[in-house]
Amino acid sequence: MRADPDPLCLRAAPKELVEVWIRSVRTMDRDALALFVRHVWCSWEAASLRTLAAAVDMRRAQLDGG
C-alpha cells in the first residue's frame, strides 16, 4: 500500500523536466491534461511548477476555444 506524499516533503521539479512537460502539455487533450496535472502536482513542489502551471492554463484556454 502506498501512502499519500507529504506536501511538505516534496522536492522541486528539475527545470529540464519542467521544460519537457511544457512542450508535452501543448498537445494534450482535456482528459490527458487533467490526469497529468493531478499526478504532477501531488509529486512535486508546487512552487517549482509555476511555469508549467502557466502552460497548463494556456492549453486549457485553447481547449475551451479561447
N, CA, C and O atoms as CSV, one atom per row, in Angstrom:
chain,resi,resn,atom,element,x,y,z
A,1,MET,N,N,0.845,-1.174,0.000
A,1,MET,CA,C,0.000,0.000,0.000
A,1,MET,C,C,0.894,1.242,0.000
A,1,MET,O,O,1.892,1.295,0.719
A,2,ARG,N,N,0.538,2.219,-0.794
A,2,ARG,CA,C,1.333,3.439,-0.922
A,2,ARG,C,C,0.653,4.579,-0.183
A,2,ARG,O,O,-0.532,4.835,-0.397
A,3,ALA,N,N,1.375,5.255,0.671
A,3,ALA,CA,C,0.828,6.394,1.402
A,3,ALA,C,C,0.867,7.636,0.526
A,3,ALA,O,O,1.705,7.751,-0.368
A,4,ASP,N,N,-0.040,8.557,0.787
A,4,ASP,CA,C,-0.027,9.823,0.073
A,4,ASP,C,C,1.221,10.603,0.478
A,4,ASP,O,O,1.610,10.582,1.645
A,5,PRO,N,N,1.849,11.286,-0.472
A,5,PRO,CA,C,3.056,12.036,-0.132
A,5,PRO,C,C,2.729,13.222,0.765
A,5,PRO,O,O,1.660,13.821,0.653
A,6,ASP,N,N,3.640,13.549,1.637
A,6,ASP,CA,C,3.513,14.721,2.500
A,6,ASP,C,C,3.905,15.943,1.685
A,6,ASP,O,O,5.044,16.029,1.227
A,7,PRO,N,N,2.975,16.911,1.488
A,7,PRO,CA,C,3.301,18.080,0.657
A,7,PRO,C,C,4.499,18.863,1.172
A,7,PRO,O,O,5.147,19.567,0.398
A,8,LEU,N,N,4.806,18.760,2.445
A,8,LEU,CA,C,5.953,19.479,2.990
A,8,LEU,C,C,7.270,18.796,2.660
A,8,LEU,O,O,8.336,19.381,2.847
A,9,CYS,N,N,7.206,17.574,2.176
A,9,CYS,CA,C,8.424,16.810,1.859
A,9,CYS,C,C,8.669,16.694,0.356
A,9,CYS,O,O,9.611,16.022,-0.063
A,10,LEU,N,N,7.844,17.333,-0.448
A,10,LEU,CA,C,8.011,17.234,-1.898
A,10,LEU,C,C,9.242,18.008,-2.347
A,10,LEU,O,O,9.551,19.076,-1.817
A,11,ARG,N,N,9.933,17.455,-3.327
A,11,ARG,CA,C,11.122,18.098,-3.889
A,11,ARG,C,C,10.735,18.995,-5.059
A,11,ARG,O,O,9.674,18.842,-5.665
A,12,ALA,N,N,11.614,19.921,-5.350
A,12,ALA,CA,C,11.425,20.786,-6.513
A,12,ALA,C,C,11.629,19.960,-7.781
A,12,ALA,O,O,12.528,19.123,-7.861
A,13,ALA,N,N,10.782,20.214,-8.755
A,13,ALA,CA,C,10.916,19.527,-10.039
A,13,ALA,C,C,12.131,20.084,-10.779
A,13,ALA,O,O,12.336,21.297,-10.798
A,14,PRO,N,N,12.936,19.216,-11.384
A,14,PRO,CA,C,14.087,19.695,-12.162
A,14,PRO,C,C,13.630,20.573,-13.333
A,14,PRO,O,O,12.651,20.258,-14.010
A,15,LYS,N,N,14.339,21.659,-13.560
A,15,LYS,CA,C,13.960,22.604,-14.623
A,15,LYS,C,C,13.898,21.942,-15.989
A,15,LYS,O,O,13.028,22.260,-16.800
A,16,GLU,N,N,14.825,21.018,-16.246
A,16,GLU,CA,C,14.843,20.336,-17.546
A,16,GLU,C,C,13.569,19.507,-17.734
A,16,GLU,O,O,13.020,19.445,-18.834
A,17,LEU,N,N,13.117,18.887,-16.682
A,17,LEU,CA,C,11.900,18.079,-16.747
A,17,LEU,C,C,10.684,18.968,-16.949
A,17,LEU,O,O,9.793,18.635,-17.730
A,18,VAL,N,N,10.641,20.086,-16.258
A,18,VAL,CA,C,9.531,21.027,-16.423
A,18,VAL,C,C,9.462,21.514,-17.870
A,18,VAL,O,O,8.371,21.662,-18.421
A,19,GLU,N,N,10.597,21.760,-18.480
A,19,GLU,CA,C,10.623,22.193,-19.880
A,19,GLU,C,C,10.055,21.124,-20.807
A,19,GLU,O,O,9.330,21.444,-21.749
A,20,VAL,N,N,10.375,19.867,-20.552
A,20,VAL,CA,C,9.833,18.763,-21.343
A,20,VAL,C,C,8.322,18.704,-21.159
A,20,VAL,O,O,7.580,18.542,-22.127
A,21,TRP,N,N,7.876,18.835,-19.934
A,21,TRP,CA,C,6.437,18.792,-19.654
A,21,TRP,C,C,5.702,19.934,-20.348
A,21,TRP,O,O,4.605,19.743,-20.872
A,22,ILE,N,N,6.302,21.111,-20.351
A,22,ILE,CA,C,5.668,22.260,-21.009
A,22,ILE,C,C,5.448,21.960,-22.488
A,22,ILE,O,O,4.384,22.259,-23.031
A,23,ARG,N,N,6.444,21.375,-23.138
A,23,ARG,CA,C,6.280,21.018,-24.562
A,23,ARG,C,C,5.192,19.957,-24.734
A,23,ARG,O,O,4.435,19.998,-25.704
A,24,SER,N,N,5.113,19.026,-23.816
A,24,SER,CA,C,4.106,17.958,-23.903
A,24,SER,C,C,2.687,18.481,-23.695
A,24,SER,O,O,1.750,18.056,-24.371
A,25,VAL,N,N,2.544,19.395,-22.763
A,25,VAL,CA,C,1.228,19.952,-22.432
A,25,VAL,C,C,0.585,20.602,-23.652
A,25,VAL,O,O,-0.639,20.596,-23.784
A,26,ARG,N,N,1.382,21.150,-24.525
A,26,ARG,CA,C,0.868,21.881,-25.692
A,26,ARG,C,C,0.015,21.021,-26.617
A,26,ARG,O,O,-0.771,21.552,-27.402
A,27,THR,N,N,0.159,19.694,-26.535
A,27,THR,CA,C,-0.590,18.816,-27.437
A,27,THR,C,C,-1.569,17.881,-26.712
A,27,THR,O,O,-2.211,17.043,-27.345
A,28,MET,N,N,-1.681,18.024,-25.403
A,28,MET,CA,C,-2.559,17.121,-24.643
A,28,MET,C,C,-4.026,17.483,-24.838
A,28,MET,O,O,-4.385,18.652,-24.979
A,29,ASP,N,N,-4.865,16.447,-24.841
A,29,ASP,CA,C,-6.295,16.702,-24.834
A,29,ASP,C,C,-6.732,16.966,-23.391
A,29,ASP,O,O,-5.932,16.857,-22.462
A,30,ARG,N,N,-7.988,17.308,-23.219
A,30,ARG,CA,C,-8.511,17.704,-21.912
A,30,ARG,C,C,-8.326,16.612,-20.853
A,30,ARG,O,O,-7.905,16.905,-19.734
A,31,ASP,N,N,-8.634,15.373,-21.193
A,31,ASP,CA,C,-8.533,14.276,-20.225
A,31,ASP,C,C,-7.083,13.993,-19.841
A,31,ASP,O,O,-6.773,13.814,-18.663
A,32,ALA,N,N,-6.204,13.954,-20.827
A,32,ALA,CA,C,-4.780,13.721,-20.549
A,32,ALA,C,C,-4.211,14.845,-19.694
A,32,ALA,O,O,-3.408,14.600,-18.795
A,33,LEU,N,N,-4.624,16.065,-19.972
A,33,LEU,CA,C,-4.150,17.215,-19.215
A,33,LEU,C,C,-4.590,17.122,-17.753
A,33,LEU,O,O,-3.794,17.378,-16.849
A,34,ALA,N,N,-5.830,16.764,-17.522
A,34,ALA,CA,C,-6.339,16.642,-16.153
A,34,ALA,C,C,-5.596,15.555,-15.383
A,34,ALA,O,O,-5.229,15.752,-14.224
A,35,LEU,N,N,-5.381,14.433,-16.010
A,35,LEU,CA,C,-4.653,13.338,-15.365
A,35,LEU,C,C,-3.202,13.741,-15.079
A,35,LEU,O,O,-2.675,13.466,-14.001
A,36,PHE,N,N,-2.578,14.379,-16.034
A,36,PHE,CA,C,-1.204,14.843,-15.886
A,36,PHE,C,C,-1.083,15.809,-14.707
A,36,PHE,O,O,-0.182,15.669,-13.880
A,37,VAL,N,N,-1.979,16.778,-14.629
A,37,VAL,CA,C,-1.935,17.778,-13.563
A,37,VAL,C,C,-2.089,17.112,-12.201
A,37,VAL,O,O,-1.344,17.424,-11.272
A,38,ARG,N,N,-3.045,16.203,-12.077
A,38,ARG,CA,C,-3.236,15.513,-10.783
A,38,ARG,C,C,-1.983,14.767,-10.371
A,38,ARG,O,O,-1.589,14.808,-9.205
A,39,HIS,N,N,-1.367,14.100,-11.297
A,39,HIS,CA,C,-0.173,13.307,-10.988
A,39,HIS,C,C,1.029,14.191,-10.638
A,39,HIS,O,O,1.706,13.956,-9.638
A,40,VAL,N,N,1.282,15.184,-11.448
A,40,VAL,CA,C,2.479,16.009,-11.263
A,40,VAL,C,C,2.388,16.862,-10.003
A,40,VAL,O,O,3.356,16.956,-9.249
A,41,TRP,N,N,1.238,17.482,-9.767
A,41,TRP,CA,C,1.136,18.387,-8.628
A,41,TRP,C,C,1.142,17.661,-7.285
A,41,TRP,O,O,1.408,18.287,-6.259
A,42,CYS,N,N,0.861,16.381,-7.262
A,42,CYS,CA,C,0.964,15.661,-5.987
A,42,CYS,C,C,2.345,15.038,-5.821
A,42,CYS,O,O,2.638,14.463,-4.773
A,43,SER,N,N,3.194,15.141,-6.836
A,43,SER,CA,C,4.511,14.520,-6.789
A,43,SER,C,C,5.658,15.503,-6.632
A,43,SER,O,O,6.750,15.119,-6.213
A,44,TRP,N,N,5.422,16.774,-6.964
A,44,TRP,CA,C,6.494,17.766,-6.963
A,44,TRP,C,C,6.044,19.032,-6.245
A,44,TRP,O,O,4.848,19.309,-6.151
A,45,GLU,N,N,6.990,19.784,-5.749
A,45,GLU,CA,C,6.719,21.038,-5.057
A,45,GLU,C,C,6.047,22.028,-6.018
A,45,GLU,O,O,6.548,22.272,-7.115
A,46,ALA,N,N,4.926,22.587,-5.603
A,46,ALA,CA,C,4.135,23.463,-6.471
A,46,ALA,C,C,4.904,24.699,-6.933
A,46,ALA,O,O,4.740,25.134,-8.073
A,47,ALA,N,N,5.735,25.267,-6.072
A,47,ALA,CA,C,6.476,26.476,-6.449
A,47,ALA,C,C,7.388,26.230,-7.649
A,47,ALA,O,O,7.640,27.141,-8.437
A,48,SER,N,N,7.876,25.018,-7.783
A,48,SER,CA,C,8.766,24.702,-8.906
A,48,SER,C,C,8.007,24.458,-10.207
A,48,SER,O,O,8.611,24.252,-11.259
A,49,LEU,N,N,6.683,24.483,-10.125
A,49,LEU,CA,C,5.846,24.184,-11.287
A,49,LEU,C,C,5.139,25.424,-11.841
A,49,LEU,O,O,4.209,25.299,-12.638
A,50,ARG,N,N,5.571,26.609,-11.429
A,50,ARG,CA,C,4.873,27.835,-11.841
A,50,ARG,C,C,4.829,28.008,-13.354
A,50,ARG,O,O,3.776,28.331,-13.904
A,51,THR,N,N,5.942,27.801,-14.028
A,51,THR,CA,C,5.941,27.973,-15.489
A,51,THR,C,C,5.092,26.895,-16.154
A,51,THR,O,O,4.452,27.142,-17.176
A,52,LEU,N,N,5.092,25.712,-15.575
A,52,LEU,CA,C,4.241,24.641,-16.090
A,52,LEU,C,C,2.775,24.986,-15.878
A,52,LEU,O,O,1.947,24.725,-16.751
A,53,ALA,N,N,2.445,25.566,-14.739
A,53,ALA,CA,C,1.064,25.965,-14.465
A,53,ALA,C,C,0.575,26.971,-15.506
A,53,ALA,O,O,-0.575,26.906,-15.940
A,54,ALA,N,N,1.441,27.897,-15.906
A,54,ALA,CA,C,1.067,28.866,-16.944
A,54,ALA,C,C,0.805,28.160,-18.270
A,54,ALA,O,O,-0.139,28.507,-18.981
A,55,ALA,N,N,1.625,27.178,-18.605
A,55,ALA,CA,C,1.422,26.413,-19.847
A,55,ALA,C,C,0.128,25.610,-19.793
A,55,ALA,O,O,-0.586,25.509,-20.791
A,56,VAL,N,N,-0.175,25.044,-18.636
A,56,VAL,CA,C,-1.426,24.292,-18.464
A,56,VAL,C,C,-2.613,25.230,-18.630
A,56,VAL,O,O,-3.578,24.888,-19.315
A,57,ASP,N,N,-2.558,26.410,-18.012
A,57,ASP,CA,C,-3.653,27.382,-18.144
A,57,ASP,C,C,-3.842,27.805,-19.593
A,57,ASP,O,O,-4.975,27.955,-20.052
A,58,MET,N,N,-2.736,27.999,-20.322
A,58,MET,CA,C,-2.826,28.373,-21.718
A,58,MET,C,C,-3.463,27.263,-22.546
A,58,MET,O,O,-4.289,27.526,-23.421
A,59,ARG,N,N,-3.077,26.030,-22.267
A,59,ARG,CA,C,-3.644,24.891,-23.012
A,59,ARG,C,C,-5.135,24.751,-22.716
A,59,ARG,O,O,-5.933,24.493,-23.617
A,60,ARG,N,N,-5.504,24.923,-21.452
A,60,ARG,CA,C,-6.935,24.857,-21.105
A,60,ARG,C,C,-7.730,25.921,-21.852
A,60,ARG,O,O,-8.833,25.657,-22.330
A,61,ALA,N,N,-7.173,27.110,-21.951
A,61,ALA,CA,C,-7.829,28.183,-22.689
A,61,ALA,C,C,-7.982,27.821,-24.170
A,61,ALA,O,O,-9.016,28.099,-24.777
A,62,GLN,N,N,-6.952,27.204,-24.743
A,62,GLN,CA,C,-7.040,26.755,-26.140
A,62,GLN,C,C,-8.120,25.698,-26.305
A,62,GLN,O,O,-8.887,25.729,-27.268
A,63,LEU,N,N,-8.177,24.769,-25.369
A,63,LEU,CA,C,-9.184,23.705,-25.458
A,63,LEU,C,C,-10.594,24.242,-25.265
A,63,LEU,O,O,-11.558,23.678,-25.782
A,64,ASP,N,N,-10.710,25.346,-24.510
A,64,ASP,CA,C,-12.017,25.976,-24.297
A,64,ASP,C,C,-12.400,26.889,-25.442
A,64,ASP,O,O,-13.479,27.481,-25.445
A,65,GLY,N,N,-11.498,27.002,-26.427
A,65,GLY,CA,C,-11.794,27.818,-27.612
A,65,GLY,C,C,-11.410,29.278,-27.459
A,65,GLY,O,O,-11.842,30.127,-28.239
A,66,GLY,N,N,-10.594,29.569,-26.446
A,66,GLY,CA,C,-10.236,30.969,-26.192
A,66,GLY,C,C,-8.907,31.356,-26.618
A,66,GLY,O,O,-8.516,32.511,-26.448
